[in-house]
Each structure stands twice: as structure tokens, then as C-alpha cells.
Amino acid sequence: MNLKELASKLGLSPTTVSRALNGYPEVNEATRARVMAAAKRHNYRPNTRAIRLATGRAMAVGHVIPVATRHEIVNPVFADFIAGAGESYSRNGYDMVLSVVPDDAEEEAYRDLRSRGAVDGVILHAPRMDDPRIPLLHEVGLPFVVHGRATGAGLPYSWVDVNNRRAFQRATEFLLDLGHTRIGLVNGLEFMDFAIRRRTGFADALAARGLSIDPDLCASDEMTEVAGFRAASAMLDLPAPPTAFLVASMISGMGVRRAIESRGLRMGRDVSVIIHDDDLSYMKNGEDVPIFTATRSSVREAGRIAAEMLMLRIAQPDAPPETRLLEAELIIGQSTGPAPRNG
């Protein structure tokens, strides 16, 4: 079915149907909903080439990924985010342009995408404090949505993020309620905004109970199994080791578990562990009963949301920035228990 045939079935002009499908603001919501429902019912797929010619759009969204050796983007979480975003792009007739660039060429890549008209917008990944990419994208006039937030950014921007501070505050409170007072924090890289917020939540929960952060019980590194193992090993070798760990990812948590078990200890009985679980498609936290107690939030769903937000910004570039703060759910698994009596 082509656009003209779909318009005829709806009793609308092809122009109105096209504008409804592409998010133009002058189409009222009732008409847009009716058109979208009919398109789905009749399995209508827009002719991307025709849309490009009619609108001047590239019908593509960009993701610029720097090749960094110490970067959150090496985490497989990225693949699930892209899978979720890709579902939204495909459903709306958009292609995805993935640009992998040297670390010092990221600014040039954004400018090049804009000057060539290769994409209609971009999703910005792994935001940092005072992230310079936000003013850059404002300058070049490229619509964008940030996956996460950038503390200190002076310009408005659209974002979708997990409430990382609250997630780690709740997780810390849970461990404190179990009697743990020596809690190790195995965090991500702390120039990344999410890791800063998680550390803040951890510190806030401790402070509310009259406790302070022990620097010997804090580690910040890439979220890998090896980094998790090394951080936990160093803490467990202290004269007064932690009785619990709060860990930035399931992958790091696997390393923490290895460190615990290599010392003849049992996770959940001798040492408790809480991870952050991004609900990954190919790395599930157990089946019927979760292995790890976790703060859980689907990164795939965040990808879908970010993509939808960006496509709306492309259709309505003058609309005010949109923000979505997702709450993580605390899932109780087998990895936590009361603090040991001698802990």
C-alpha cells in the first residue's frame, strides 16, 4: 500500500497523512492517532526515499562513538540501548548511522554529520560533567537527546536518564537496614555523570545514618569483570574488610563475586552484594529467583524512549526540551543477607 492509497482509505489528503506520520505539529492529535492506527493496521511502510525528497530530511539518526580505552561505551549495555532505539527508528522509517571515531575527532564528526546533512539528529552517549558536546550541538544546530544527564551544563537539552542517585541511596539504605556499616562501593568511572550521581546517593544514605565514606572502601574504574575482581580483592584484604558491596553493574558484580568466593566466602551469607542491573537481553540476572539483589532499570526501554524523543524533536525543532527520569526498582535476590555478627 502506498501513501495515496492509505490517504484514500482515511478520507484525508496525502499531505495530511504524510505530515501526521512524520510528526508535524499542525496535525491534531486525534488525526495523528487515527493515521498511525490505520498505518499499523494496513502494514503501511513509508517510502523513505520519497520522504527525503519531499522534506529534505536524511531520515537517519546518528550515534557518534569515540574509540576510548577508558570509556563507559565499551560496556555491552550500549548494545541493548541501540537495540531499543533501533526498534523505534525502524518503526518510523529512520536509518541509523553509527560513527566510530578517534577520541580527539568527536567534535569534527558532529560537524561533518551536520554539514553533509547525513543525519537529522543524534543521541549523545555517556555524558560527563560540563559536557562540551552539549554547547557544540546547540552551536551546529543539530537536534539531539542525551542518554543520561550532564551536571553543570549551562544550556537546556532533552534527556532520558535513570534516577541513579536515588537508586544507590535506596540500595545503601537496604544494606544499612541489614546491619552492614562497612560497605564497599565499586563504581564506574567517576568523570561520568551517572557514576557521580550513584556515589552521591551512596554518600547521602551513609550521612543520614551518621556514617561517612571510607576512601579505602571506594573504587572507580571501567565496569568490567576484572576491574570488579581487583577492586573487591583489595578491599577484602583490608584489616577491616567490607561486609557488603554496592556495585555499578552486573559485569563488575561477577568480578566481585569471584573475589568473594576465591577467599572461601559465600556471597549472600558472608558478604552481601547489590548490583545495578540494566536488564540486558543476553545477560539475565538469574531466572526464577534473581542471583543478585539489584537496582533494575531496562536500558533497552531507555533506548526506545530516547529515540522517540529525538524523532519528535526532529519533527518539532522549536518545541521546548523534554526530560524523562526513570526510577530503578529494587529487586531482592540471593546475594544479600544480614551483616555477620562479627562484621
Backbone torsions as a table, in degrees:
resi	resn	phi	psi	omega
1	MET	NA	133.4	177.6
2	ASN	-99.5	178.0	-175.8
3	LEU	-61.4	-41.7	-178.2
4	LYS	-62.7	-41.2	179.7
5	GLU	-67.1	-41.0	177.8
6	LEU	-63.4	-42.3	178.7
7	ALA	-61.9	-39.7	180.0
8	SER	-63.9	-42.1	178.9
9	LYS	-62.7	-33.0	-178.2
10	LEU	-88.1	-11.6	-176.4
11	GLY	70.6	29.7	-179.8
12	LEU	-121.9	164.6	176.5
13	SER	-76.4	150.4	176.2
14	PRO	-56.8	-33.9	179.2
15	THR	-63.2	-45.2	179.9
16	THR	-63.1	-43.5	179.8
17	VAL	-63.2	-43.9	178.6
18	SER	-60.4	-44.3	-179.2
19	ARG	-67.7	-35.9	177.6
20	ALA	-64.8	-42.2	-178.9
21	LEU	-68.8	-25.4	-175.2
22	ASN	-104.5	11.8	169.7
23	GLY	77.8	20.6	179.7
24	TYR	-66.4	136.3	-172.7
25	PRO	-68.4	-21.3	-177.5
26	GLU	-75.2	-8.7	176.4
27	VAL	-88.4	125.0	-177.4
28	ASN	-69.5	159.5	-173.0
29	GLU	-64.2	-35.3	-179.9
30	ALA	-63.8	-43.9	178.8
31	THR	-66.7	-42.3	179.8
32	ARG	-60.3	-45.1	180.0
33	ALA	-62.8	-39.2	179.6
34	ARG	-65.5	-43.1	180.0
35	VAL	-66.2	-44.8	-179.4
36	MET	-62.4	-40.5	178.8
37	ALA	-64.1	-41.9	179.6
38	ALA	-66.7	-40.2	179.1
39	ALA	-61.2	-41.4	179.1
40	LYS	-68.2	-42.3	-178.0
41	ARG	-63.2	-38.3	-177.9
42	HIS	-96.7	9.1	178.4
43	ASN	54.3	42.0	-179.8
44	TYR	-78.3	131.7	175.0
45	ARG	-121.2	122.8	-177.6
46	PRO	-64.8	148.5	175.5
47	ASN	-78.6	102.8	-173.6
48	THR	-60.1	-38.7	-179.9
49	ARG	-63.2	-41.0	179.7
50	ALA	-65.6	-40.4	179.0
51	ILE	-62.8	-41.4	178.8
52	ARG	-60.4	-43.4	-179.7
53	LEU	-67.5	-39.4	-175.2
54	ALA	-76.1	-34.2	-172.6
55	THR	-107.9	-15.9	-175.0
56	GLY	77.1	7.9	179.0
57	ARG	-86.0	155.3	176.5
58	ALA	-80.2	-21.3	-174.0
59	MET	55.8	43.8	179.2
60	ALA	-147.0	150.0	178.4
61	VAL	-120.7	139.3	-176.8
62	GLY	-103.2	147.5	171.0
63	HIS	-131.3	114.8	-179.0
64	VAL	-101.9	120.8	-174.0
65	ILE	-119.7	112.5	175.9
66	PRO	-73.8	143.3	178.3
67	VAL	-85.2	88.6	-176.8
68	ALA	-112.0	144.9	178.4
69	THR	-83.6	-21.9	178.4
70	ARG	-124.7	82.6	-171.8
71	HIS	-151.8	139.8	-178.3
72	GLU	-62.4	-22.9	-173.3
73	ILE	-69.4	-16.0	176.5
74	VAL	-71.3	-12.4	-179.4
75	ASN	-69.6	137.1	179.1
76	PRO	-61.5	-8.7	172.8
77	VAL	-53.2	-34.7	-178.4
78	PHE	-58.4	-40.1	-178.6
79	ALA	-62.5	-40.4	179.4
80	ASP	-69.0	-38.2	176.6
81	PHE	-60.3	-46.5	-179.7
82	ILE	-63.7	-37.6	178.4
83	ALA	-61.9	-43.7	178.5
84	GLY	-66.3	-44.9	178.2
85	ALA	-62.6	-41.5	-178.4
86	GLY	-60.7	-34.4	176.7
87	GLU	-60.3	-42.6	-179.9
88	SER	-69.4	-40.7	178.7
89	TYR	-60.5	-49.4	-177.3
90	SER	-59.6	-42.4	-178.9
91	ARG	-63.8	-26.6	-176.6
92	ASN	-107.7	11.1	174.7
93	GLY	78.9	21.3	179.7
94	TYR	-101.7	145.4	170.4
95	ASP	-94.6	165.6	178.0
96	MET	-118.5	131.4	177.6
97	VAL	-111.3	115.5	-179.2
98	LEU	-105.6	115.2	-179.0
99	SER	-110.4	116.2	176.6
100	VAL	-101.3	119.1	-170.1
101	VAL	-129.7	158.4	172.6
102	PRO	-59.6	155.0	-175.1
103	ASP	-56.6	-34.5	-175.8
104	ASP	-92.5	9.5	-177.2
105	ALA	-115.0	12.6	-175.8
106	GLU	-65.9	-44.8	179.6
107	GLU	-60.1	-44.9	179.3
108	GLU	-60.1	-37.6	-179.3
109	ALA	-63.8	-43.8	178.5
110	TYR	-63.9	-42.4	179.8
111	ARG	-64.3	-38.9	-179.7
112	ASP	-66.7	-42.9	178.2
113	LEU	-59.6	-40.2	179.8
114	ARG	-69.2	-47.6	-175.5
115	SER	-66.2	-33.1	179.1
116	ARG	-83.9	-9.8	-176.4
117	GLY	65.3	29.6	-174.9
118	ALA	-74.5	-26.6	-180.0
119	VAL	-137.3	159.1	176.9
120	ASP	-94.0	-14.5	-179.3
121	GLY	-176.0	172.5	-178.6
122	VAL	-138.6	155.9	168.6
123	ILE	-105.9	128.2	-178.1
124	LEU	-95.5	126.6	-175.6
125	HIS	-105.7	157.5	171.2
126	ALA	50.4	59.3	-179.1
127	PRO	-66.8	148.8	179.5
128	ARG	-115.6	171.0	173.2
129	MET	-61.3	139.1	179.2
130	ASP	49.6	44.4	-172.5
131	ASP	-59.5	119.1	-177.0
132	PRO	-70.2	-14.0	-178.9
133	ARG	-71.6	-25.2	-178.9
134	ILE	-67.0	-52.0	174.8
135	PRO	-63.4	-31.2	177.9
136	LEU	-61.8	-46.9	-178.3
137	LEU	-68.1	-34.0	172.0
138	HIS	-61.5	-43.1	-177.3
139	GLU	-63.0	-45.4	-176.1
140	VAL	-81.1	-10.8	176.3
141	GLY	75.9	33.9	179.8
142	LEU	-102.8	118.6	177.9
143	PRO	-56.2	141.2	-177.8
144	PHE	-153.1	157.9	172.3
145	VAL	-132.6	138.4	-179.0
146	VAL	-98.2	130.3	170.8
147	HIS	-86.5	95.9	-172.9
148	GLY	115.0	-168.1	178.2
149	ARG	-132.9	159.4	-178.9
150	ALA	-121.6	97.9	178.0
151	THR	-56.0	132.8	177.2
152	GLY	91.6	-4.7	179.1
153	ALA	-64.7	130.5	-175.2
154	GLY	-90.2	-12.8	-177.7
155	LEU	-109.0	149.7	178.9
156	PRO	-70.1	149.8	178.6
157	TYR	-159.2	158.7	177.4
158	SER	-88.1	140.6	179.5
159	TRP	-150.6	158.0	168.5
160	VAL	-131.4	131.5	-173.1
161	ASP	-150.5	159.1	170.8
162	VAL	-90.1	146.7	177.0
163	ASN	-76.1	77.8	-174.4
164	ASN	-63.6	-39.4	179.9
165	ARG	-61.2	-48.9	-178.6
166	ARG	-66.4	-37.1	-179.8
167	ALA	-60.7	-46.4	-178.0
168	PHE	-78.4	-25.0	173.0
169	GLN	-65.1	-46.7	-179.9
170	ARG	-63.9	-41.4	-179.8
171	ALA	-63.7	-41.0	178.7
172	THR	-65.7	-42.4	177.7
173	GLU	-59.7	-39.1	179.0
174	PHE	-61.9	-44.5	179.0
175	LEU	-66.5	-40.3	177.9
176	LEU	-62.7	-39.3	178.2
177	ASP	-64.4	-25.9	176.8
178	LEU	-82.9	-0.3	177.0
179	GLY	97.4	3.7	180.0
180	HIS	-81.1	129.3	176.2
181	THR	-120.0	-18.9	173.7
182	ARG	-106.3	98.0	-174.1
183	ILE	-116.7	124.7	177.8
184	GLY	-87.2	135.5	176.4
185	LEU	-105.5	116.2	175.5
186	VAL	-108.5	93.3	-168.8
187	ASN	-100.1	168.8	170.2
188	GLY	-76.1	-174.5	-180.0
189	LEU	-65.2	125.1	-168.8
190	GLU	-88.1	16.7	162.1
191	PHE	-94.0	-4.7	176.2
192	MET	-87.4	139.8	-173.4
193	ASP	-61.8	-41.3	-177.1
194	PHE	-61.6	-38.4	-178.0
195	ALA	-70.3	-36.0	176.4
196	ILE	-62.3	-44.6	-178.9
197	ARG	-66.1	-37.8	178.9
198	ARG	-66.6	-41.5	177.2
199	ARG	-63.1	-37.9	178.6
200	THR	-63.0	-43.0	177.7
201	GLY	-62.2	-40.9	177.2
202	PHE	-60.9	-48.9	-178.6
203	ALA	-64.7	-39.8	-179.3
204	ASP	-62.8	-41.7	-179.8
205	ALA	-66.2	-40.8	177.5
206	LEU	-63.9	-45.8	-177.5
207	ALA	-61.4	-35.7	-179.7
208	ALA	-65.2	-21.0	177.6
209	ARG	-104.0	13.1	178.5
210	GLY	77.7	20.0	-179.5
211	LEU	-111.6	157.9	177.4
212	SER	-124.8	162.0	179.5
213	ILE	-69.5	134.0	173.0
214	ASP	-96.2	114.8	-177.9
215	PRO	-56.6	-28.5	179.0
216	ASP	-69.6	-16.2	-178.9
217	LEU	-106.5	24.9	179.2
218	CYS	-130.1	134.8	176.1
219	ALA	-136.9	145.1	179.2
220	SER	-134.2	120.8	-176.1
221	ASP	-163.3	179.7	172.2
222	GLU	-59.1	150.9	-177.2
223	MET	-90.2	73.2	179.1
224	THR	-118.1	164.0	178.6
225	GLU	-63.4	-42.2	-178.5
226	VAL	-65.2	-43.5	179.4
227	ALA	-63.6	-39.3	177.4
228	GLY	-63.8	-41.5	179.2
229	PHE	-63.7	-46.0	-177.9
230	ARG	-65.1	-43.0	-178.7
231	ALA	-64.2	-46.6	-179.2
232	ALA	-66.2	-38.2	179.8
233	SER	-60.8	-44.6	-179.7
234	ALA	-62.3	-40.1	-179.0
235	MET	-72.1	-38.3	-179.5
236	LEU	-69.5	-19.5	178.8
237	ASP	-87.6	-1.1	178.2
238	LEU	-69.9	155.3	176.5
239	PRO	-57.4	-35.9	175.7
240	ALA	-120.6	84.2	-174.7
241	PRO	-72.3	162.2	176.6
242	PRO	-70.1	151.1	173.3
243	THR	-98.6	-4.4	179.6
244	ALA	-153.6	155.6	176.4
245	PHE	-128.0	141.7	169.9
246	LEU	-113.1	120.9	-166.3
247	VAL	-124.7	141.3	-170.2
248	ALA	-73.1	-19.4	-178.9
249	SER	-156.4	164.8	177.0
250	MET	-65.1	-35.3	-178.4
251	ILE	-65.6	-47.5	174.6
252	SER	-60.5	-37.7	-179.4
253	GLY	-61.5	-33.0	176.8
254	MET	-64.0	-37.9	176.7
255	GLY	-68.0	-39.0	176.6
256	VAL	-62.2	-43.5	178.7
257	ARG	-61.4	-40.9	178.6
258	ARG	-62.4	-40.0	179.1
259	ALA	-64.5	-40.6	179.3
260	ILE	-63.1	-49.9	-174.6
261	GLU	-71.5	-27.8	178.7
262	SER	-68.0	-15.6	177.2
263	ARG	-99.8	11.1	178.8
264	GLY	76.5	15.5	178.9
265	LEU	-97.6	160.6	-179.6
266	ARG	-114.4	125.4	178.1
267	MET	-66.1	132.4	-179.8
268	GLY	96.0	-24.4	176.6
269	ARG	-107.7	-55.3	-178.6
270	ASP	-88.4	-37.7	-179.4
271	VAL	-137.7	128.5	178.9
272	SER	-92.5	151.3	-179.8
273	VAL	-140.0	132.6	169.0
274	ILE	-121.8	132.8	179.0
275	ILE	-114.5	170.1	164.2
276	HIS	-99.1	127.4	-175.9
277	ASP	-112.1	116.2	178.0
278	ASP	-85.3	12.2	177.1
279	ASP	54.0	53.1	-174.5
280	LEU	-70.6	146.3	-175.6
281	SER	-64.5	-38.3	-173.5
282	TYR	-112.3	12.8	178.3
283	MET	-145.2	78.1	-175.0
284	LYS	-84.7	149.1	179.3
285	ASN	-84.7	73.7	-178.3
286	GLY	78.8	-174.3	-178.1
287	GLU	-117.9	-84.9	-179.6
288	ASP	-75.6	-45.4	179.4
289	VAL	-115.7	125.8	-179.5
290	PRO	-57.9	140.4	175.4
291	ILE	-69.7	-50.0	-178.0
292	PHE	-104.1	138.2	161.4
293	THR	-65.0	136.8	-169.0
294	ALA	-151.3	152.1	164.4
295	THR	-92.2	115.2	-169.3
296	ARG	-112.7	133.5	174.3
297	SER	-153.1	130.4	-174.4
298	SER	-76.2	115.5	177.3
299	VAL	-72.6	-25.7	176.5
300	ARG	-64.8	-42.3	177.2
301	GLU	-65.3	-37.8	176.2
302	ALA	-60.8	-37.3	176.8
303	GLY	-63.0	-43.6	177.8
304	ARG	-60.3	-46.8	-177.3
305	ILE	-63.3	-46.1	-179.2
306	ALA	-60.9	-41.3	179.8
307	ALA	-64.2	-44.7	179.0
308	GLU	-62.6	-40.9	178.2
309	MET	-61.7	-42.6	-178.3
310	LEU	-66.6	-43.6	-179.6
311	MET	-63.7	-33.1	175.2
312	LEU	-67.6	-39.1	178.3
313	ARG	-65.3	-37.0	178.3
314	ILE	-63.7	-42.1	-179.8
315	ALA	-72.4	-32.1	-177.0
316	GLN	-128.8	72.3	-173.0
317	PRO	-63.6	-21.0	-178.7
318	ASP	-92.5	-1.3	179.6
319	ALA	-68.9	150.2	178.8
320	PRO	-65.5	155.9	179.6
321	PRO	-58.3	146.3	179.0
322	GLU	-112.9	142.9	179.1
323	THR	-131.7	145.3	176.8
324	ARG	-135.3	118.9	177.2
325	LEU	-106.9	114.1	-177.4
326	LEU	-95.6	137.9	178.2
327	GLU	-93.3	138.1	175.7
328	ALA	-85.9	144.3	179.2
329	GLU	-96.2	135.6	176.4
330	LEU	-85.7	113.6	-178.1
331	ILE	-104.1	125.8	-178.8
332	ILE	-89.4	123.0	179.8
333	GLY	-121.2	-157.3	-174.4
334	GLN	-90.2	-0.1	-170.2
335	SER	-95.3	3.5	-178.8
336	THR	-127.2	148.3	176.2
337	GLY	-162.2	178.6	179.6
338	PRO	-58.9	149.6	175.7
339	ALA	-60.9	138.5	176.0
340	PRO	-56.6	149.5	-176.7
341	ARG	-58.8	-31.9	-179.6
342	ASN	-93.8	9.3	-176.5
343	GLY	-90.5	NA	NA
